[in-house]
């Protein structure tokens, strides 16, 4: 059973976002970004109470801006999904989760050392240039289900 319900169009959309956000970090980096996307669709808490689908996650607006910078500025995001990224996205949607993004709901590239918290959420770990952050304990149980 997949981690979240999805359609073929969700696989392609997620694949485009994974590539746009982390192509420079290889397949592993793209899988970590995929973890965050799926976790947000599962997380019925915090900033993600109203996002239940992959489409909702990708196009979520917070504070007047899209949650993912690539939606606004992403010429790579608007390219067609490639089969390699589609396979990675499907892997995330079906089962794949791994530290440091296993339970993470946020990531960013600080262009320096990872801060110990990001918007008050604890640092979970780093992969190449991206820092990953999990929700504070006992604030988002839904993200820990199934994994």
C-alpha positions in Angstrom: 0.0 0.0 0.0 1.5 3.4 -1.0 2.3 6.0 1.7 -0.2 8.4 0.2 -2.8 8.0 -2.6 -1.5 9.2 -6.0 -2.2 9.3 -9.7 0.3 9.3 -12.6 0.0 13.1 -12.8 1.2 13.2 -9.1 4.2 11.1 -9.9 5.2 13.4 -12.8 4.6 16.6 -10.7 6.6 15.3 -7.7 9.4 14.1 -10.1 9.6 17.6 -11.5 9.9 19.1 -8.0 12.5 16.6 -6.8 14.6 17.4 -9.9 14.2 21.2 -9.6 15.1 21.2 -5.9 17.9 18.6 -5.7 19.2 17.5 -9.1 22.7 18.7 -8.0 22.6 16.3 -5.1 22.0 13.2 -7.2 19.4 10.5 -6.8 19.8 10.3 -3.0 19.3 14.0 -2.6 16.2 13.9 -4.8 14.8 11.0 -2.7 15.2 13.1 0.5 13.2 15.9 -1.1 10.6 13.3 -2.1 10.4 12.2 1.6 9.6 15.8 2.6 6.9 16.1 -0.1 5.2 12.8 0.9 5.5 13.6 4.7 3.7 16.9 4.1 0.9 15.1 2.4 0.6 12.7 5.4 1.0 15.4 8.1 -2.4 16.5 9.3 -0.7 19.1 11.6 1.1 22.3 11.8 1.4 24.2 8.5 0.1 21.1 6.6 -3.4 20.5 8.0 -5.0 21.4 4.7 -2.7 19.7 2.3 -3.7 16.1 1.5 -2.5 15.5 -2.0 0.8 15.8 -3.8 -0.7 18.7 -5.9 -1.7 20.5 -2.7 1.8 20.1 -1.2 3.6 21.3 -4.4 1.4 24.4 -4.9 0.9 25.3 -1.2 1.1 29.0 -0.5 2.4 30.2 2.9 2.9 33.8 3.8 2.0 34.9 0.2 4.6 32.7 -1.4 4.7 29.2 -2.7 6.3 26.8 -0.2 8.7 25.5 -2.8 10.8 28.3 -4.5 11.0 26.2 -7.7 7.3 26.8 -8.4 7.9 30.6 -8.6 11.4 30.7 -10.1 11.8 27.2 -11.4 12.6 26.9 -15.1 13.7 23.3 -14.2 10.4 22.6 -12.5 8.5 23.5 -15.6 10.5 21.0 -17.7 8.9 17.7 -18.5 9.4 14.9 -15.9 12.1 12.4 -16.9 11.8 8.7 -16.3 14.6 8.6 -13.8 12.9 11.1 -11.5 9.5 9.5 -12.0 11.0 6.2 -10.7 12.4 8.0 -7.7 9.1 9.7 -7.0 7.2 6.5 -7.3 9.6 4.9 -4.8 9.0 7.7 -2.3 5.2 7.5 -2.8 5.2 3.7 -2.4 7.5 3.1 0.5 11.0 4.8 0.6 12.0 6.9 3.7 15.4 7.4 5.1 17.2 9.6 7.6 17.7 12.6 7.7 14.5 13.2 5.8 12.6 10.2 7.1 10.2 12.3 9.3 11.2 15.7 8.0 8.7 18.3 7.0 11.2 21.1 6.0 14.5 21.4 4.3 16.6 24.3 3.0 20.0 25.1 1.7 21.5 27.7 4.2 24.7 28.3 2.1 26.6 27.7 5.4 26.3 25.5 8.5 22.8 24.1 9.3 21.2 26.0 12.1 20.1 23.9 15.1 16.4 24.9 14.5 14.4 26.1 11.5 11.3 28.0 12.3 11.5 26.5 15.8 11.7 22.9 14.5 14.7 20.7 15.4 17.5 19.8 13.0 17.3 16.2 11.9 20.4 16.0 9.7 22.1 17.1 6.5 22.7 15.7 3.1 25.2 17.6 0.9 23.9 21.2 0.9 20.4 20.6 2.3 19.5 20.7 6.0 16.4 18.7 7.1 14.1 19.5 10.0 11.5 17.3 11.8 8.6 18.5 13.8 9.0 19.1 17.5 8.2 16.0 19.5 4.5 15.3 20.1 3.3 18.0 17.6 2.8 15.9 14.5 2.2 12.2 15.2 0.8 11.6 11.7 4.2 12.1 10.0 5.6 9.1 12.0 2.9 6.7 10.9 3.9 4.0 8.5 7.5 4.1 8.9 
